[in-house]
Amino acid sequence: NAGVTQTPKFQVLKTGQSMTLQCAQDMNHEYMSWYRQDPGMGLRLIHYSVGAGITDQGEVPNGYNVSRSTTEDFPLRLLSAAPSQTSVYFCASSTPGHLYEQYFGPGTRLTVT
Amino acid sequence: AQSVAQPEDQVNVAEGNPLTVKCTYSVSGNPYLFWYVQYPNRGLQFLLKYITGDNLVKGSYGFEAEFNKSQTSFHLKKPSALVSDSALYFCAVRDKAGTASKLTFGTGTRLQVTL
């Protein structure tokens, strides 16, 4: 199993540009999440999904959209990039139920100039 | 709202000495607690979790954590540190009513183990 994969690894955008961060998992996990990691702030939840067709907002959803058309994929879209969205983005997945831990992808480092 | 505090930005310890990385939490109801480790330029890796039962939880790479309900703490420990343990450690919490997707993370503690 590849686990959780993310592309690209690095990206530089200009303010106002849009892009999609890709996330895929091959573990048949129903739950998937997107986090951003900023220095001194830990990881903050952006959006999450409990299954195909079902998404919900996390702690910091503004400026981001998600969709979940398949169990495997959970792309994160930046609609109009801003310097405040410069961060490292992590995708995670897990088995349903409270007992299970999340598996994280390697991350995407995004810089918005 | 649930929250996690990691009061130390960095912990320094000599190789072979015991280490402790502190974590306190706040949730309504019973907590599910997790420790993750992040090596440079990598994603987070699961170390251990407390769901219920024995207050001392054993995890990967010789790490363990002690759940203390009265002090609302979940400190990470290892009896003998290795240089290879140097990394960023995150404590996370989820309340029993929350979904598996909604973890709340602490700000992280950098562990530096020196020879």
HADDOCK unambig.tbl for C-alpha pairs under 7 A between the chains (distance, minus, plus):
assign (segid A and resid 31 and name CA) (segid B and resid 101 and name CA) 6.09 0.50 0.50
assign (segid A and resid 32 and name CA) (segid B and resid 101 and name CA) 6.44 0.50 0.50
assign (segid A and resid 33 and name CA) (segid B and resid 101 and name CA) 5.98 0.50 0.50
assign (segid A and resid 40 and name CA) (segid B and resid 107 and name CA) 5.59 0.50 0.50
assign (segid A and resid 41 and name CA) (segid B and resid 107 and name CA) 4.89 0.50 0.50
assign (segid A and resid 42 and name CA) (segid B and resid 105 and name CA) 6.06 0.50 0.50
assign (segid A and resid 42 and name CA) (segid B and resid 106 and name CA) 5.59 0.50 0.50
assign (segid A and resid 42 and name CA) (segid B and resid 107 and name CA) 3.78 0.50 0.50
assign (segid A and resid 42 and name CA) (segid B and resid 108 and name CA) 5.84 0.50 0.50
assign (segid A and resid 43 and name CA) (segid B and resid 105 and name CA) 5.80 0.50 0.50
assign (segid A and resid 48 and name CA) (segid B and resid 101 and name CA) 6.25 0.50 0.50
assign (segid A and resid 96 and name CA) (segid B and resid 100 and name CA) 6.36 0.50 0.50
assign (segid A and resid 97 and name CA) (segid B and resid 100 and name CA) 5.99 0.50 0.50
assign (segid A and resid 98 and name CA) (segid B and resid 96 and name CA) 6.91 0.50 0.50
assign (segid A and resid 98 and name CA) (segid B and resid 99 and name CA) 6.55 0.50 0.50
assign (segid A and resid 98 and name CA) (segid B and resid 100 and name CA) 5.38 0.50 0.50
assign (segid A and resid 99 and name CA) (segid B and resid 51 and name CA) 6.71 0.50 0.50
assign (segid A and resid 104 and name CA) (segid B and resid 43 and name CA) 5.70 0.50 0.50
assign (segid A and resid 104 and name CA) (segid B and resid 44 and name CA) 5.70 0.50 0.50
assign (segid A and resid 104 and name CA) (segid B and resid 45 and name CA) 6.92 0.50 0.50
assign (segid A and resid 105 and name CA) (segid B and resid 43 and name CA) 5.53 0.50 0.50
assign (segid A and resid 106 and name CA) (segid B and resid 42 and name CA) 5.12 0.50 0.50
assign (segid A and resid 106 and name CA) (segid B and resid 43 and name CA) 4.20 0.50 0.50
assign (segid A and resid 107 and name CA) (segid B and resid 42 and name CA) 6.99 0.50 0.50
assign (segid A and resid 107 and name CA) (segid B and resid 43 and name CA) 5.91 0.50 0.50
